[in-house]
Amino acid sequence: MSKEILQGVIIGASSTLLGIGVYLLARRQILSFRYTVGWLALFAVGALSSVLVPAAQPLADLVKVTPGVIVSAAGVLTLLAICVQLSISISGLQERVRTLAEEIALHRATGDNHAARR
């Protein structure tokens, strides 16, 4: 077995195991659907890397890099997309927390005024 094939098998097996782990987290509702899809896409690229390397050869020749760089770039782009999605979600949550804190402060201020009038 050549070194490249062995590397492909190891990467594919590792990606498959990690994908199963993500699936199990999703089944337990620990991981939301949109993140599950993103992580499974990343692991699918990894699991199929040994098949994708030869398929990436024409594009690699066009850009003058190795096929491994093309496959790795696909993985990195998937990770970046997940990071952007996480940033959007966190920003939305921060805004919701700020709004909720303001509403609670307003409610307390209004509630205190009503209690003082009694």
N, C-alpha and C positions, 0 to 999 in steps of 0.2 A: 504494500500500500504506500503510495507516494505521500510526501509531507503535506502537499496541498489538500489531498483527499482527506487525510487524517484531521487536518485543521478544520476543514468543512464539516466533517462528521461531528467533531467536538463542539464547534460553534452551533451547528444545527441541533444537537442533543441538548446543549445548555439552553438555547433559546426555547426549545420545546418545553423543557422542565419549568423555566421561568414563566412561560405562557400558561402552563397548567396552574402554576401558583397564582397568577393574576386572575385566571378564571375562577379558582376557588375563592379568592377574596371577593370577587364580584358576586358569586353565588350567596355568600354570607352577607351581602350588601354592605361590605366594608369599603368597597371601591365603587364609585358611581359609574354609570353606563358610558358616559363620554370618555372618561379616563381609561376605562377598560378597553374601549375600542382603540384608543391611541397606543396603549401599551401592547395590546395584541398585534397591532399593525407593526410596531417596532420588532417584536419577537418573530413575527412572520417573515420579515425581511431577513432577520438573522437565521431563522430555520431554513429559509430557501436560498441562503447565500451561496451554497455550493452550486446550485442550479443557476442562480442569477449572475454569477461571475462570467460564465461563457456568454450569456445573453447580453451582458453589458459590454462585450468586446468591441462592437462597432462604435458605440458612443465613446468608449475609452480611446479608441484609435483616433476618433475625430478630435477629441480634446487633448490627445497626447499624454494620457495618464494610464495607469494600470486598471484593469477591471475591478480590482479590489477597492480602489479609491472611489469608484462610482458606487459600488455597493455600500461602502462605509459612509459616503456622502448621503445616501438615501436614509441610512440609520440616523445620522446626525440631524438631517432635516426633520425627521420624525420627532426626535427628541426636542428640537427647537420648537416645533409646533405644540408639543405637550407643554413646554415651559411657557409659551405665550398664553395658552389656554389656562394654565394655572395662575398666571399673573392677572388675567382678566377676571377669573373667579375670585381671587383674593381681593382685587380692587373693588369688585361688586360687594363682597362681604364687608369690607371696611366701610363702604358707604352705607350699607344697611345698618351696621353697628352704630355709626355716627348718628344716623337719622333716629334710630331707636333710643339712643342715649339722650338726644335732644327732646324727643317726645316724652320720655320718662321725667326729665328735668322739668319740662313744661307742666306735665301732669302733677308732679309733686308741688311745684310752685302754686298752681291753681288749687290743688287740694289743701295746701296749707292755709291759703287765704280763706277758703270756705270754712275750715275748722276754726280759724281765729274769729270769724264773724259770729259763730254760734255762741 
